[in-house]
């Protein structure tokens, strides 16, 4: 096994770990503006890293794809909650 395949496998598994971290950040943090912002940032980082990992060939590409899908779902969730919270703050509700 060459070093590039080893590096790709590590990137794929890190992308999966970041996807799982974005799920944990979305559901474990208490509700609030700061928590939604942190969850959004974690998901953005996971999506960016997932895109880089999916571009590399390897046996563990499924892990990178799974992590990227999880990250995108959590990004949509956290952005939606952040927009709702900001709307409620600016509307005075």
N, C-alpha and C positions, 0 to 999 in steps of 0.2 A: 504494500500500500504506500503510495507516494505521499509526500507532505501536503500537496495541494488537496488531495482527497481527505486527508486527516483534518486539515483546516476547514474544508467545506463541511465535514461532519460536525465539527465543533460549532461552526456558525449556525447550522441547521438546528442543533439542540439548544443553542442559546436563544434563537428566535422562538422556539417552542417555550422555553422558560420565561422569556419576556411576555409572550402571549398569556401565559398562566399568571404572571405577575400583574398584568393589566386587569385580569378578571378579579384577582384578589384586591387590587387597589380600588376597583369599582364597587365592590360589595363589602369590603371590610372597613373602609373609612366611614366615619360618621357623616351624615348629610350636612351640607353647607356649601357656601361658595368656595372656600379654600379646598375642601375635599374634592369637589367637582373639578376644580382647576388642576389639582394634583393628578387626579385620575385621567384627565384629558392629556396632560403632558406625558404621563407614563404610557398611555396608549399611543400617542404620536411617536414616541421614541421606539416603541415596539413595532409599529407599522413600518417605520423607516428602516429599522434593522431587518425586519422580515422581508422587505423588498430586496435588500442586498443579499440576503441569504438564499432566497428563492432563485436568484439568477445563477447561482453556482450549482453545477451538476454534482450528483452524489446519491448514495443509497438512502440517505436520511432526508431527502427533499420533502417527503411527506410531513416530517416534523416541522419544517419551516413553513410549509403551506398551512398546516393546522394552527401554528402560532400566529401567522399573519391573519387568518380568518378570525381567530379569537380577538386579536388586537383591533381589527376593523369593527367588529361587533361592539366591543367595549368603547371604542372611540365614538361610534354613533350614539351609544347610550349616554356616555358622559357629556358629549356635546349637547345632546338634547336636554339633559338635566341642567347643564350649565346655562343654556339659553332660557329655560323656564325660570331658573332662579334669578337670573339677571332681569328678565322681564318683570318678575314679581317685585324686585327691588326698585326698579325704575318706575313702576306703576304705583308703588306705595301700598301694595297689598301685604 
